[in-house]
Amino acid sequence: MSENLQKIYEMTAFDELVSNPLTLVMLAIGFGLLYLGIVRRFEPLLLIPIGFGVLLANFPGGQMAVVAAAENPAIEHMHLLEIAHDYGIMNMLYYALIKTGLLPPLIFLGVGAMTDFGPMLRNLRLAFFGAAAQIGIFTVLISAVLLGFPLNEAASLGIIGGADGPTAIYTSIMLAPNLLGPIAIAAYSYMALVPVILPLVARWTMTEKEFKINMKEQEKLYPAKTTIKNMRTVKIVFPIALATIVALLVPSSVPLVGLLLFGNLVKEIGADTSRLFQAASETIMNTATVFLGLTVGATMSAASFLTGETLAIIGGGFIAFAISMIGGICAVKLTNLFSKKKINPLIGATGLSAVPMASRVANEVALKYDPKNHILQYAMSSNISGVIGSAVAAGVLISFLS
């Protein structure tokens, strides 16, 4: 009887949990991410699969944790069937979908299909603040190098400041795959915390007078001299023209920017490409999101995640995020010094890529100071350009460092 009980006990995961208590910490992190996604509704489409992926990777005996190439270099030279046989299906998915860099561009395809470039095209001068907000990427990159991070890892850390999860993941895959788990968690966690971080940064850097700058009143006082007469044509030409320019200037950003703009093109063409639009925005986007979340979460085993480097990445990610917002706000403040037509600095704070959450939060903050001050369409101009800006910045870093 005692032998049977012993066998039953050995069959369970309790013995391994006792011998490796750090696994309990990782399980707690997984449950915490699920709580944020389910209860607090912070980026549920991504935090829920990532959180569950963390659980799968750390359930003792489940054999669902991703084996890093640094731990076993031979795995990168194995066929997918061999990986599945020797290391399990999660490793097969990781090396087929993540290591190849496939899923982030597919998600960008879906993002492009769901994005309306209209607000940016109507307010092109506001789009430049999306570039200003990328300052957080390069500030943290330089700081991380000074702190001793290798240049490729510093670049992957800095890209969190772009507030774009797929871009951060893609950059990490290309430059520092060993940091993929913590960088993905930091990027998506801070994206989910935009409703907390943006108002906090704005209060630190803006005056009450600036919060009350009413964009519609400024439009009445200083109306635009030119208007777009055929917006549909412009929306169709824009992704083709921008993709061509970006491909010529920063070829390494084409996997992200190219698919983003292709997704937008099939959306804007309309009925003739409606099936492509539906596939990009629903079927492909949803499937890619599921596998991206689960496989990224599965990279986070106790041995790879619970390190001092991980804490530095999470802390550095917050700094990059905040500096990006401050950079956009300061760019607007500088513009207002030389322009009669004032701009609400909250628009600069949305220059990071958390679309459309950053714009909605900025609009809510503006309405608290003036119930008539709706800035959503103006904030979207900077916000959308930030998506393109962060992808181009990632392409520049990959070109120089890969």
Secondary structure, DSSP 8 states (H G I E B T S, - for coil): -HHHHHHHHHHSSHHHHHH-THHHHHHHHHHHHHHHHHTS-SSHHHHHHHHHHHHHHHSTT---S---TTT-GGGGGS-HHHHHHHH-HHHHHIIIIITTT-HHHHHHHHHHHT---HHHHHTHHHHHHHHHTTHHHHHHHHHHHHTT--HHHHHHHHGGGG--HHHHHHHHHHH-GGGHHHHHHHHHHHHHTHHHHHHHHHHHH--HHHHT--HHHHHHHS--S---S-HHHHHHHHHHHHHHHHHHH-GGGHHHHHHHHHHHHHHHH-GGGHHHHHIIIIIIHHHHHHHHHHHHHHT--HHHHSSHHHHHHHHHHHHHHHHHHHHHHHHHHHHHHT-SS---THHHHTTSS-TTHHHHHHHHHHHHH-TT---HHHHHHHHHHHHHHHHHHHHHHHHHH-
